[in-house]
Amino acid sequence: MASSLSVGVQAAGFVEDAKVTLGLRNYYFNRNFLNQTQGGQGQAEGWTQS
């Protein structure tokens, strides 16, 4: 039981000193097809985040 208590105390100090950095990037594209054929797709767009 004494060994589990010391692990808990060490973990508490680790959490207090922890630092988290979160970096997110967004990407959006919009494309118009000017030279489309009959019945083709006129435009395309999309968005993503990672």
mmJSON file of the N, C-alpha and C atoms, coordinates in Angstrom:
{"data_MODEL":{"atom_site":{
"group_PDB":["ATOM","ATOM","ATOM","ATOM","ATOM","ATOM","ATOM","ATOM","ATOM","ATOM","ATOM","ATOM","ATOM","ATOM","ATOM","ATOM","ATOM","ATOM","ATOM","ATOM","ATOM","ATOM","ATOM","ATOM","ATOM","ATOM","ATOM","ATOM","ATOM","ATOM","ATOM","ATOM","ATOM","ATOM","ATOM","ATOM","ATOM","ATOM","ATOM","ATOM","ATOM","ATOM","ATOM","ATOM","ATOM","ATOM","ATOM","ATOM","ATOM","ATOM","ATOM","ATOM","ATOM","ATOM","ATOM","ATOM","ATOM","ATOM","ATOM","ATOM","ATOM","ATOM","ATOM","ATOM","ATOM","ATOM","ATOM","ATOM","ATOM","ATOM","ATOM","ATOM","ATOM","ATOM","ATOM","ATOM","ATOM","ATOM","ATOM","ATOM","ATOM","ATOM","ATOM","ATOM","ATOM","ATOM","ATOM","ATOM","ATOM","ATOM","ATOM","ATOM","ATOM","ATOM","ATOM","ATOM","ATOM","ATOM","ATOM","ATOM","ATOM","ATOM","ATOM","ATOM","ATOM","ATOM","ATOM","ATOM","ATOM","ATOM","ATOM","ATOM","ATOM","ATOM","ATOM","ATOM","ATOM","ATOM","ATOM","ATOM","ATOM","ATOM","ATOM","ATOM","ATOM","ATOM","ATOM","ATOM","ATOM","ATOM","ATOM","ATOM","ATOM","ATOM","ATOM","ATOM","ATOM","ATOM","ATOM","ATOM","ATOM","ATOM","ATOM","ATOM","ATOM","ATOM","ATOM","ATOM","ATOM","ATOM"],
"id":[1,2,3,4,5,6,7,8,9,10,11,12,13,14,15,16,17,18,19,20,21,22,23,24,25,26,27,28,29,30,31,32,33,34,35,36,37,38,39,40,41,42,43,44,45,46,47,48,49,50,51,52,53,54,55,56,57,58,59,60,61,62,63,64,65,66,67,68,69,70,71,72,73,74,75,76,77,78,79,80,81,82,83,84,85,86,87,88,89,90,91,92,93,94,95,96,97,98,99,100,101,102,103,104,105,106,107,108,109,110,111,112,113,114,115,116,117,118,119,120,121,122,123,124,125,126,127,128,129,130,131,132,133,134,135,136,137,138,139,140,141,142,143,144,145,146,147,148,149,150],
"type_symbol":["N","C","C","N","C","C","N","C","C","N","C","C","N","C","C","N","C","C","N","C","C","N","C","C","N","C","C","N","C","C","N","C","C","N","C","C","N","C","C","N","C","C","N","C","C","N","C","C","N","C","C","N","C","C","N","C","C","N","C","C","N","C","C","N","C","C","N","C","C","N","C","C","N","C","C","N","C","C","N","C","C","N","C","C","N","C","C","N","C","C","N","C","C","N","C","C","N","C","C","N","C","C","N","C","C","N","C","C","N","C","C","N","C","C","N","C","C","N","C","C","N","C","C","N","C","C","N","C","C","N","C","C","N","C","C","N","C","C","N","C","C","N","C","C","N","C","C","N","C","C"],
"label_atom_id":["N","CA","C","N","CA","C","N","CA","C","N","CA","C","N","CA","C","N","CA","C","N","CA","C","N","CA","C","N","CA","C","N","CA","C","N","CA","C","N","CA","C","N","CA","C","N","CA","C","N","CA","C","N","CA","C","N","CA","C","N","CA","C","N","CA","C","N","CA","C","N","CA","C","N","CA","C","N","CA","C","N","CA","C","N","CA","C","N","CA","C","N","CA","C","N","CA","C","N","CA","C","N","CA","C","N","CA","C","N","CA","C","N","CA","C","N","CA","C","N","CA","C","N","CA","C","N","CA","C","N","CA","C","N","CA","C","N","CA","C","N","CA","C","N","CA","C","N","CA","C","N","CA","C","N","CA","C","N","CA","C","N","CA","C","N","CA","C","N","CA","C","N","CA","C"],
"label_alt_id":[null,null,null,null,null,null,null,null,null,null,null,null,null,null,null,null,null,null,null,null,null,null,null,null,null,null,null,null,null,null,null,null,null,null,null,null,null,null,null,null,null,null,null,null,null,null,null,null,null,null,null,null,null,null,null,null,null,null,null,null,null,null,null,null,null,null,null,null,null,null,null,null,null,null,null,null,null,null,null,null,null,null,null,null,null,null,null,null,null,null,null,null,null,null,null,null,null,null,null,null,null,null,null,null,null,null,null,null,null,null,null,null,null,null,null,null,null,null,null,null,null,null,null,null,null,null,null,null,null,null,null,null,null,null,null,null,null,null,null,null,null,null,null,null,null,null,null,null,null,null],
"label_comp_id":["MET","MET","MET","ALA","ALA","ALA","SER","SER","SER","SER","SER","SER","LEU","LEU","LEU","SER","SER","SER","VAL","VAL","VAL","GLY","GLY","GLY","VAL","VAL","VAL","GLN","GLN","GLN","ALA","ALA","ALA","ALA","ALA","ALA","GLY","GLY","GLY","PHE","PHE","PHE","VAL","VAL","VAL","GLU","GLU","GLU","ASP","ASP","ASP","ALA","ALA","ALA","LYS","LYS","LYS","VAL","VAL","VAL","THR","THR","THR","LEU","LEU","LEU","GLY","GLY","GLY","LEU","LEU","LEU","ARG","ARG","ARG","ASN","ASN","ASN","TYR","TYR","TYR","TYR","TYR","TYR","PHE","PHE","PHE","ASN","ASN","ASN","ARG","ARG","ARG","ASN","ASN","ASN","PHE","PHE","PHE","LEU","LEU","LEU","ASN","ASN","ASN","GLN","GLN","GLN","THR","THR","THR","GLN","GLN","GLN","GLY","GLY","GLY","GLY","GLY","GLY","GLN","GLN","GLN","GLY","GLY","GLY","GLN","GLN","GLN","ALA","ALA","ALA","GLU","GLU","GLU","GLY","GLY","GLY","TRP","TRP","TRP","THR","THR","THR","GLN","GLN","GLN","SER","SER","SER"],
"label_asym_id":["A","A","A","A","A","A","A","A","A","A","A","A","A","A","A","A","A","A","A","A","A","A","A","A","A","A","A","A","A","A","A","A","A","A","A","A","A","A","A","A","A","A","A","A","A","A","A","A","A","A","A","A","A","A","A","A","A","A","A","A","A","A","A","A","A","A","A","A","A","A","A","A","A","A","A","A","A","A","A","A","A","A","A","A","A","A","A","A","A","A","A","A","A","A","A","A","A","A","A","A","A","A","A","A","A","A","A","A","A","A","A","A","A","A","A","A","A","A","A","A","A","A","A","A","A","A","A","A","A","A","A","A","A","A","A","A","A","A","A","A","A","A","A","A","A","A","A","A","A","A"],
"label_entity_id":["1","1","1","1","1","1","1","1","1","1","1","1","1","1","1","1","1","1","1","1","1","1","1","1","1","1","1","1","1","1","1","1","1","1","1","1","1","1","1","1","1","1","1","1","1","1","1","1","1","1","1","1","1","1","1","1","1","1","1","1","1","1","1","1","1","1","1","1","1","1","1","1","1","1","1","1","1","1","1","1","1","1","1","1","1","1","1","1","1","1","1","1","1","1","1","1","1","1","1","1","1","1","1","1","1","1","1","1","1","1","1","1","1","1","1","1","1","1","1","1","1","1","1","1","1","1","1","1","1","1","1","1","1","1","1","1","1","1","1","1","1","1","1","1","1","1","1","1","1","1"],
"label_seq_id":[1,1,1,2,2,2,3,3,3,4,4,4,5,5,5,6,6,6,7,7,7,8,8,8,9,9,9,10,10,10,11,11,11,12,12,12,13,13,13,14,14,14,15,15,15,16,16,16,17,17,17,18,18,18,19,19,19,20,20,20,21,21,21,22,22,22,23,23,23,24,24,24,25,25,25,26,26,26,27,27,27,28,28,28,29,29,29,30,30,30,31,31,31,32,32,32,33,33,33,34,34,34,35,35,35,36,36,36,37,37,37,38,38,38,39,39,39,40,40,40,41,41,41,42,42,42,43,43,43,44,44,44,45,45,45,46,46,46,47,47,47,48,48,48,49,49,49,50,50,50],
"pdbx_PDB_ins_code":[null,null,null,null,null,null,null,null,null,null,null,null,null,null,null,null,null,null,null,null,null,null,null,null,null,null,null,null,null,null,null,null,null,null,null,null,null,null,null,null,null,null,null,null,null,null,null,null,null,null,null,null,null,null,null,null,null,null,null,null,null,null,null,null,null,null,null,null,null,null,null,null,null,null,null,null,null,null,null,null,null,null,null,null,null,null,null,null,null,null,null,null,null,null,null,null,null,null,null,null,null,null,null,null,null,null,null,null,null,null,null,null,null,null,null,null,null,null,null,null,null,null,null,null,null,null,null,null,null,null,null,null,null,null,null,null,null,null,null,null,null,null,null,null,null,null,null,null,null,null],
"Cartn_x":[0.825,0.0,0.866,1.995,2.875,3.433,3.712,4.247,3.197,1.92,0.881,0.659,0.834,0.69,1.79,3.032,4.131,3.966,3.411,3.164,2.116,1.084,0.04,0.583,1.48,2.089,2.962,3.728,4.572,3.712,2.601,1.72,1.098,0.764,0.172,1.151,2.421,3.414,3.605,3.503,3.64,2.504,1.3,0.145,0.23,0.671,0.782,1.797,2.861,3.903,3.687,2.619,2.389,2.011,2.381,2.054,1.582,0.496,-0.07,-0.141,0.31,0.212,-0.594,-1.612,-2.473,-2.371,-1.939,-1.827,-2.791,-3.684,-4.662,-4.44,-4.69,-4.587,-5.88,-6.33,-7.527,-7.124,-7.864,-7.614,-8.96,-9.118,-10.345,-9.963,-10.658,-10.421,-11.747,-11.733,-12.896,-12.386,-12.913,-12.419,-13.594,-13.499,-14.482,-13.866,-14.619,-14.159,-14.69,-13.818,-14.246,-14.435,-13.643,-13.727,-14.391,-15.589,-16.273,-16.996,-17.161,-17.906,-19.38,-20.214,-21.651,-21.933,-22.702,-23.067,-21.973,-20.873,-19.767,-20.007,-19.06,-19.137,-18.731,-19.506,-19.234,-18.244,-18.258,-17.333,-17.151,-16.086,-15.806,-15.268,-15.626,-15.093,-15.017,-14.143,-13.972,-13.286,-13.445,-12.853,-12.417,-11.275,-10.804,-10.01,-9.948,-9.172,-8.416,-7.16,-6.374,-5.457],
"Cartn_y":[-1.193,0.0,1.252,1.207,2.37,2.689,1.665,1.931,2.565,2.196,2.811,4.263,4.589,5.956,6.837,6.351,7.157,7.396,6.425,6.614,7.697,7.724,8.744,10.137,10.264,11.556,12.024,11.122,11.492,11.897,11.221,11.55,12.922,13.291,14.606,15.705,15.545,16.541,16.621,15.499,15.482,16.256,16.077,16.759,18.261,18.672,20.105,20.794,20.105,20.7,20.451,19.803,19.434,20.651,20.6,21.668,21.014,21.525,20.968,22.073,21.772,22.711,22.047,22.734,22.194,23.092,22.537,23.306,22.754,23.569,23.161,23.944,23.296,23.948,23.731,24.781,24.712,24.851,24.169,24.263,24.322,25.321,25.495,25.697,25.045,25.306,25.455,26.301,26.551,26.648,25.814,25.761,25.827,26.726,26.828,26.254,25.403,24.812,25.667,26.487,27.417,26.719,25.736,25.041,23.676,23.683,22.418,21.936,20.653,20.066,20.015,19.687,19.599,18.57,18.961,18.06,17.821,18.555,18.361,19.095,18.957,19.591,21.056,21.973,23.405,23.926,23.384,23.842,22.764,22.919,21.999,22.816,22.443,23.111,22.116,22.408,21.526,22.25,21.706,22.266,21.123,21.274,20.268,20.936,20.264,20.731,19.551,19.793,18.729,19.28],
"Cartn_z":[0.0,0.0,0.0,0.668,0.72,-0.661,-1.474,-2.812,-3.716,-3.581,-4.399,-3.996,-2.749,-2.285,-2.856,-2.889,-3.421,-4.918,-5.653,-7.085,-7.291,-6.466,-6.558,-6.285,-5.332,-5.013,-6.167,-6.768,-7.909,-9.094,-9.326,-10.447,-10.252,-9.027,-8.771,-9.137,-8.832,-9.194,-10.697,-11.374,-12.825,-13.487,-13.017,-13.605,-13.366,-12.218,-11.914,-12.818,-13.194,-14.024,-15.513,-15.887,-17.294,-18.123,-19.388,-20.332,-21.624,-22.193,-23.421,-24.463,-25.657,-26.775,-27.88,-28.363,-29.393,-30.619,-31.733,-32.973,-34.013,-34.482,-35.484,-36.769,-37.883,-39.186,-39.944,-40.618,-41.449,-42.907,-43.769,-45.206,-45.911,-46.776,-47.548,-48.999,-49.906,-51.314,-52.031,-53.044,-53.88,-55.311,-56.181,-57.551,-58.523,-59.489,-60.558,-61.829,-62.5,-63.745,-64.899,-65.491,-66.536,-67.877,-68.191,-69.477,-69.294,-68.763,-68.524,-69.778,-69.885,-71.001,-70.644,-71.591,-71.353,-70.256,-69.25,-68.175,-67.152,-67.241,-66.295,-64.993,-64.106,-62.796,-62.916,-62.339,-62.437,-61.42,-60.231,-59.202,-58.144,-57.359,-56.258,-55.093,-53.898,-52.705,-51.572,-50.628,-49.491,-48.355,-47.146,-45.941,-45.041,-44.41,-43.464,-42.35,-41.218,-40.08,-39.506,-39.187,-38.565,-37.527],
"occupancy":[1.0,1.0,1.0,1.0,1.0,1.0,1.0,1.0,1.0,1.0,1.0,1.0,1.0,1.0,1.0,1.0,1.0,1.0,1.0,1.0,1.0,1.0,1.0,1.0,1.0,1.0,1.0,1.0,1.0,1.0,1.0,1.0,1.0,1.0,1.0,1.0,1.0,1.0,1.0,1.0,1.0,1.0,1.0,1.0,1.0,1.0,1.0,1.0,1.0,1.0,1.0,1.0,1.0,1.0,1.0,1.0,1.0,1.0,1.0,1.0,1.0,1.0,1.0,1.0,1.0,1.0,1.0,1.0,1.0,1.0,1.0,1.0,1.0,1.0,1.0,1.0,1.0,1.0,1.0,1.0,1.0,1.0,1.0,1.0,1.0,1.0,1.0,1.0,1.0,1.0,1.0,1.0,1.0,1.0,1.0,1.0,1.0,1.0,1.0,1.0,1.0,1.0,1.0,1.0,1.0,1.0,1.0,1.0,1.0,1.0,1.0,1.0,1.0,1.0,1.0,1.0,1.0,1.0,1.0,1.0,1.0,1.0,1.0,1.0,1.0,1.0,1.0,1.0,1.0,1.0,1.0,1.0,1.0,1.0,1.0,1.0,1.0,1.0,1.0,1.0,1.0,1.0,1.0,1.0,1.0,1.0,1.0,1.0,1.0,1.0],
"B_iso_or_equiv":[0.0,0.0,0.0,0.0,0.0,0.0,0.0,0.0,0.0,0.0,0.0,0.0,0.0,0.0,0.0,0.0,0.0,0.0,0.0,0.0,0.0,0.0,0.0,0.0,0.0,0.0,0.0,0.0,0.0,0.0,0.0,0.0,0.0,0.0,0.0,0.0,0.0,0.0,0.0,0.0,0.0,0.0,0.0,0.0,0.0,0.0,0.0,0.0,0.0,0.0,0.0,0.0,0.0,0.0,0.0,0.0,0.0,0.0,0.0,0.0,0.0,0.0,0.0,0.0,0.0,0.0,0.0,0.0,0.0,0.0,0.0,0.0,0.0,0.0,0.0,0.0,0.0,0.0,0.0,0.0,0.0,0.0,0.0,0.0,0.0,0.0,0.0,0.0,0.0,0.0,0.0,0.0,0.0,0.0,0.0,0.0,0.0,0.0,0.0,0.0,0.0,0.0,0.0,0.0,0.0,0.0,0.0,0.0,0.0,0.0,0.0,0.0,0.0,0.0,0.0,0.0,0.0,0.0,0.0,0.0,0.0,0.0,0.0,0.0,0.0,0.0,0.0,0.0,0.0,0.0,0.0,0.0,0.0,0.0,0.0,0.0,0.0,0.0,0.0,0.0,0.0,0.0,0.0,0.0,0.0,0.0,0.0,0.0,0.0,0.0],
"pdbx_formal_charge":[null,null,null,null,null,null,null,null,null,null,null,null,null,null,null,null,null,null,null,null,null,null,null,null,null,null,null,null,null,null,null,null,null,null,null,null,null,null,null,null,null,null,null,null,null,null,null,null,null,null,null,null,null,null,null,null,null,null,null,null,null,null,null,null,null,null,null,null,null,null,null,null,null,null,null,null,null,null,null,null,null,null,null,null,null,null,null,null,null,null,null,null,null,null,null,null,null,null,null,null,null,null,null,null,null,null,null,null,null,null,null,null,null,null,null,null,null,null,null,null,null,null,null,null,null,null,null,null,null,null,null,null,null,null,null,null,null,null,null,null,null,null,null,null,null,null,null,null,null,null],
"auth_seq_id":[1,1,1,2,2,2,3,3,3,4,4,4,5,5,5,6,6,6,7,7,7,8,8,8,9,9,9,10,10,10,11,11,11,12,12,12,13,13,13,14,14,14,15,15,15,16,16,16,17,17,17,18,18,18,19,19,19,20,20,20,21,21,21,22,22,22,23,23,23,24,24,24,25,25,25,26,26,26,27,27,27,28,28,28,29,29,29,30,30,30,31,31,31,32,32,32,33,33,33,34,34,34,35,35,35,36,36,36,37,37,37,38,38,38,39,39,39,40,40,40,41,41,41,42,42,42,43,43,43,44,44,44,45,45,45,46,46,46,47,47,47,48,48,48,49,49,49,50,50,50],
"auth_comp_id":["MET","MET","MET","ALA","ALA","ALA","SER","SER","SER","SER","SER","SER","LEU","LEU","LEU","SER","SER","SER","VAL","VAL","VAL","GLY","GLY","GLY","VAL","VAL","VAL","GLN","GLN","GLN","ALA","ALA","ALA","ALA","ALA","ALA","GLY","GLY","GLY","PHE","PHE","PHE","VAL","VAL","VAL","GLU","GLU","GLU","ASP","ASP","ASP","ALA","ALA","ALA","LYS","LYS","LYS","VAL","VAL","VAL","THR","THR","THR","LEU","LEU","LEU","GLY","GLY","GLY","LEU","LEU","LEU","ARG","ARG","ARG","ASN","ASN","ASN","TYR","TYR","TYR","TYR","TYR","TYR","PHE","PHE","PHE","ASN","ASN","ASN","ARG","ARG","ARG","ASN","ASN","ASN","PHE","PHE","PHE","LEU","LEU","LEU","ASN","ASN","ASN","GLN","GLN","GLN","THR","THR","THR","GLN","GLN","GLN","GLY","GLY","GLY","GLY","GLY","GLY","GLN","GLN","GLN","GLY","GLY","GLY","GLN","GLN","GLN","ALA","ALA","ALA","GLU","GLU","GLU","GLY","GLY","GLY","TRP","TRP","TRP","THR","THR","THR","GLN","GLN","GLN","SER","SER","SER"],
"auth_asym_id":["A","A","A","A","A","A","A","A","A","A","A","A","A","A","A","A","A","A","A","A","A","A","A","A","A","A","A","A","A","A","A","A","A","A","A","A","A","A","A","A","A","A","A","A","A","A","A","A","A","A","A","A","A","A","A","A","A","A","A","A","A","A","A","A","A","A","A","A","A","A","A","A","A","A","A","A","A","A","A","A","A","A","A","A","A","A","A","A","A","A","A","A","A","A","A","A","A","A","A","A","A","A","A","A","A","A","A","A","A","A","A","A","A","A","A","A","A","A","A","A","A","A","A","A","A","A","A","A","A","A","A","A","A","A","A","A","A","A","A","A","A","A","A","A","A","A","A","A","A","A"],
"auth_atom_id":["N","CA","C","N","CA","C","N","CA","C","N","CA","C","N","CA","C","N","CA","C","N","CA","C","N","CA","C","N","CA","C","N","CA","C","N","CA","C","N","CA","C","N","CA","C","N","CA","C","N","CA","C","N","CA","C","N","CA","C","N","CA","C","N","CA","C","N","CA","C","N","CA","C","N","CA","C","N","CA","C","N","CA","C","N","CA","C","N","CA","C","N","CA","C","N","CA","C","N","CA","C","N","CA","C","N","CA","C","N","CA","C","N","CA","C","N","CA","C","N","CA","C","N","CA","C","N","CA","C","N","CA","C","N","CA","C","N","CA","C","N","CA","C","N","CA","C","N","CA","C","N","CA","C","N","CA","C","N","CA","C","N","CA","C","N","CA","C","N","CA","C","N","CA","C"],
"pdbx_PDB_model_num":[1,1,1,1,1,1,1,1,1,1,1,1,1,1,1,1,1,1,1,1,1,1,1,1,1,1,1,1,1,1,1,1,1,1,1,1,1,1,1,1,1,1,1,1,1,1,1,1,1,1,1,1,1,1,1,1,1,1,1,1,1,1,1,1,1,1,1,1,1,1,1,1,1,1,1,1,1,1,1,1,1,1,1,1,1,1,1,1,1,1,1,1,1,1,1,1,1,1,1,1,1,1,1,1,1,1,1,1,1,1,1,1,1,1,1,1,1,1,1,1,1,1,1,1,1,1,1,1,1,1,1,1,1,1,1,1,1,1,1,1,1,1,1,1,1,1,1,1,1,1]
}}}
